[in-house]
């Protein structure tokens, strides 16, 4: 049973968020939550909240789901719209600053009975 959760318009650059989501790809959900809780990146808090939402989606979708067998099957970050701002500098100059946004998607799945837990490659 595959469950999906999406976070759109996260105010962080996709390049920075990918550093965080690469830490949890293929891991069990309990281990992934623990990793995100102890990561010092700013986007880790938002990704942890999204992961908890995906776990809640799994519980609501199927009452018989075993949370201990859930793992992060797929997680990816896409670029969102960029906010264009002006940065004023000396001698009458102005530069355009792009404040990039991200769209994060997490897909959870249950491991088969005989398969070992931990990180999969």
C-alpha positions in Angstrom: 0.0 0.0 0.0 1.6 3.2 -1.2 0.8 6.5 0.5 1.7 10.0 -0.7 2.0 13.4 1.0 3.0 16.7 -0.7 4.3 20.0 0.7 4.1 22.8 -1.8 5.6 26.3 -1.7 8.2 25.6 1.0 10.2 28.8 1.4 13.6 27.2 0.9 15.7 26.6 -2.2 15.4 23.1 -3.7 19.1 22.6 -3.6 19.2 23.0 0.2 16.1 20.8 0.8 17.6 18.0 -1.3 20.4 17.8 1.2 17.9 17.0 3.9 15.7 14.5 2.0 18.7 12.5 0.8 19.3 11.6 4.5 15.9 9.7 4.8 15.5 8.1 1.4 14.9 4.3 1.8 14.8 4.4 5.6 12.2 3.2 8.1 9.8 5.9 9.2 10.8 5.8 12.8 14.5 6.1 11.9 13.7 8.9 9.4 11.8 10.9 12.0 14.7 10.6 14.4 17.2 11.7 11.8 15.1 14.7 10.9 14.6 15.7 14.5 18.3 15.9 15.1 19.3 17.5 11.8 20.3 21.2 12.2 19.1 22.3 8.7 16.1 24.7 8.7 14.1 22.7 6.2 14.4 19.5 8.3 11.5 20.7 10.5 9.2 21.1 7.5 10.2 17.8 6.0 9.6 16.1 9.4 6.1 17.6 9.6 5.4 16.3 6.1 6.7 12.8 7.0 4.4 12.8 10.0 1.5 13.8 7.7 2.3 10.9 5.4 2.3 8.5 8.3 -1.1 9.9 9.4 -2.3 9.5 5.8 -1.3 5.8 5.9 -3.2 5.3 9.2 -6.3 6.9 7.9 -6.2 5.1 4.6 -5.9 1.6 6.0 -6.8 0.7 9.6 -4.7 -2.4 9.5 -1.4 -0.8 8.4 1.6 -1.7 10.5 3.6 1.5 11.2 6.7 -0.5 12.1 6.8 -1.9 8.5 6.5 1.5 6.8 9.5 3.0 5.0 10.3 6.0 2.8 9.9 4.5 -0.7 10.5 7.7 -2.6 11.1 11.3 -1.8 11.9 14.1 -4.2 12.1 17.9 -4.4 11.0 20.0 -7.3 11.4 23.7 -7.8 8.5 25.9 -7.2 7.9 29.5 -8.2 10.5 32.1 -7.3 9.7 35.3 -5.6 11.4 38.2 -7.4 12.8 40.9 -5.1 15.0 43.9 -5.6 18.2 44.4 -3.7 19.4 48.0 -3.7 23.1 48.7 -3.5 25.4 51.7 -3.8 25.7 54.2 -6.6 22.0 53.8 -7.5 22.3 50.2 -8.6 19.7 47.5 -8.0 19.9 43.8 -8.5 17.2 41.2 -8.7 17.2 38.6 -6.0 15.3 35.3 -6.4 13.8 33.7 -3.3 13.3 30.2 -4.5 10.5 27.8 -3.3 10.3 24.0 -3.3 7.7 21.3 -3.7 8.5 18.2 -1.7 6.8 14.8 -2.2 7.1 11.8 0.1 5.8 8.3 -0.8 5.6 5.6 1.9 5.2 1.9 1.4 5.1 -1.2 3.6 8.0 -3.6 3.5 7.3 -7.2 2.6 7.3 -9.7 5.5 10.6 -11.4 4.7 12.6 -8.3 3.8 15.2 -6.9 6.2 14.7 -3.5 7.7 17.2 -0.6 7.4 18.5 1.3 4.5 17.8 0.0 1.0 19.9 0.9 -2.1 
